[in-house]
Amino acid sequence: MANIKSAKKRILVTRTKTMRNKSIRSAVKTAMKKVDAAVAANDKAAAAEALQNAISTIDKACTKGVYHKNNASRKVSRLTKAVNSIA
């Protein structure tokens, strides 16, 4: 455990940011799972709606610095490709 006041503060701040990042990552994963479930069920309308929600969630995570912009772009691209593959 740290003895210096600034080091103690850094530990607290890091813990707070870690919890926030974990929450945002969890929301992104949930949104992606909803898109995948709709694609698996061949429900184009539900998949399109879930895709819009997922894109919004991923973009917010990217803006907040949780994901790198290329990582976020790749996730959006893969989800979009999956939704477009529904006949």
Contact map, one row per residue, 1 for C-alpha under 8 A:
111000000000000000000000000000000000000000000000000000000000000000000000000000000000000
111110110000000000000000000000000000000000000000000000000000000000000000000000000000000
111110110000000000000000000000000000000000000000000000000000000000000000000000000000000
011111110000000000000000000000000000000000000000000000000000000000000000000000000000000
011111111000000000000000000000000000000000000000000000000000000000000000000000000000000
000111111100000000000000000000000000000000000000000000000000000000000000000000000000000
011111111110000000000000000000000000000000000000000000000000000000000000000000000000000
011111111111000000000000000000000000000000000000000000000000000000000000000000000000000
000011111111100000000000000000000000000000000000000000000000000000000000000000000000000
000001111111110000000000000000000000000000000000000000000000000000000000000000000000000
000000111111111000000000000000000000000000000000000000000000000000000000000000000000000
000000011111111100000000000000000000000000000000000000000000000000000000000000000000000
000000001111111110000000000000000000000000000000000000000000000000000000000000000000000
000000000111111111000000000000000000000000000000000000000000000000000000000000000000000
000000000011111111100000000000000000000000000000000000000000000000000000000000000000000
000000000001111111110000000000000000000000000000000000000000000000000000000000000000000
000000000000111111111000000000000000000000000000000000000000000000000000000000000000000
000000000000011111111100000000000000000000000000000000000000000000000000000000000000000
000000000000001111111110000000000000000000000000000000000000000000000000000000000000000
000000000000000111111111000000000000000000000000000000000000000000000000000000000000000
000000000000000011111111100000000000000000000000000000000000000001000000000000000000000
000000000000000001111111110000000000000000000000000000000000000000000000000000000000000
000000000000000000111111111000000000000000000000000000000000000000000000000000000000000
000000000000000000011111111100000000000000000000000000000000100001000000000000000000000
000000000000000000001111111110000000000000000000000000000000100001000000000000000000000
000000000000000000000111111111000000000000000000000000000000000000000000000000000000000
000000000000000000000011111111100000000000000000000000001000000000000000000000000000000
000000000000000000000001111111110000000000000000000001001100100000000000000000000000000
000000000000000000000000111111111000000000000000000000000000000000000000000000000000000
000000000000000000000000011111111100000000000000000000000000000000000000000000000000000
000000000000000000000000001111111110000000000000011011001000000000000000000000000000000
000000000000000000000000000111111111000000000000001001000000000000000000000000100000000
000000000000000000000000000011111111100000000000000000000000000000000000000000000000000
000000000000000000000000000001111111110000000010010000000000000000000000000000000000000
000000000000000000000000000000111111111000000011011001000000000000000000000000100010000
000000000000000000000000000000011111111100000010000000000000000000000000000000100100000
000000000000000000000000000000001111111110000000000000000000000000000000000000000000000
000000000000000000000000000000000111111111110110010000000000000000000000000000000000000
000000000000000000000000000000000011111111110010000000000000000000000000000000000110010
000000000000000000000000000000000001111111100000000000000000000000000000000000000000000
000000000000000000000000000000000000111111100000000000000000000000000000000000000000000
000000000000000000000000000000000000011111110000000000000000000000000000000000000000010
000000000000000000000000000000000000011111111110000000000000000000000000000000000000000
000000000000000000000000000000000000011001111111000000000000000000000000000000000010010
000000000000000000000000000000000000000000111111100000000000000000000000000000000000000
000000000000000000000000000000000000010000111111110000000000000000000000000000000000000
000000000000000000000000000000000111011000111111111000000000000000000000000000000010000
000000000000000000000000000000000010000000011111111100000000000000000000000000000010000
000000000000000000000000000000000000000000001111111110000000000000000000000000000000000
000000000000000000000000000000100110010000000111111111000000000000000000000000000000000
000000000000000000000000000000110010000000000011111111100000000000000000000000110010000
000000000000000000000000000000000000000000000001111111110000000000000000000000000000000
000000000000000000000000000000100000000000000000111111111000000000000000000000000000000
000000000000000000000000000100110010000000000000011111111100000000000000000100000000000
000000000000000000000000000000000000000000000000001111111110000000000000000100000000000
000000000000000000000000000000000000000000000000000111111111000000000000000000000000000
000000000000000000000000001100100000000000000000000011111111100000000000000000000000000
000000000000000000000000000100000000000000000000000001111111110000000001001100000000000
000000000000000000000000000000000000000000000000000000111111111000000001000000000000000
000000000000000000000000000000000000000000000000000000011111111100000000000000000000000
000000000000000000000001100100000000000000000000000000001111111111100000000000000000000
000000000000000000000000000000000000000000000000000000000111111111111001000000000000000
000000000000000000000000000000000000000000000000000000000011111111000000000000000000000
000000000000000000000000000000000000000000000000000000000001111111100000000000000000000
000000000000000000000000000000000000000000000000000000000000111111110000000000000000000
000000000000000000001001100000000000000000000000000000000000111111110000000000000000000
000000000000000000000000000000000000000000000000000000000000110111111011000000000000000
000000000000000000000000000000000000000000000000000000000000010011111111000000000000000
000000000000000000000000000000000000000000000000000000000000010000111111100000000000000
000000000000000000000000000000000000000000000000000000000000000000011111110000000000000
000000000000000000000000000000000000000000000000000000000000000000111111111000000000000
000000000000000000000000000000000000000000000000000000000110010000111111111100000000000
000000000000000000000000000000000000000000000000000000000000000000001111111110000000000
000000000000000000000000000000000000000000000000000000000000000000000111111111000000000
000000000000000000000000000000000000000000000000000000000100000000000011111111100000000
000000000000000000000000000000000000000000000000000001100100000000000001111111110000000
000000000000000000000000000000000000000000000000000000000000000000000000111111111000000
000000000000000000000000000000000000000000000000000000000000000000000000011111111100000
000000000000000000000000000000010011000000000000001000000000000000000000001111111110000
000000000000000000000000000000000000000000000000001000000000000000000000000111111111000
000000000000000000000000000000000000000000000000000000000000000000000000000011111111100
000000000000000000000000000000000001001000000000000000000000000000000000000001111111110
000000000000000000000000000000000010001000010011001000000000000000000000000000111111110
000000000000000000000000000000000000000000000000000000000000000000000000000000011111111
000000000000000000000000000000000000000000000000000000000000000000000000000000001111111
000000000000000000000000000000000000001001010000000000000000000000000000000000000111111
000000000000000000000000000000000000000000000000000000000000000000000000000000000001111
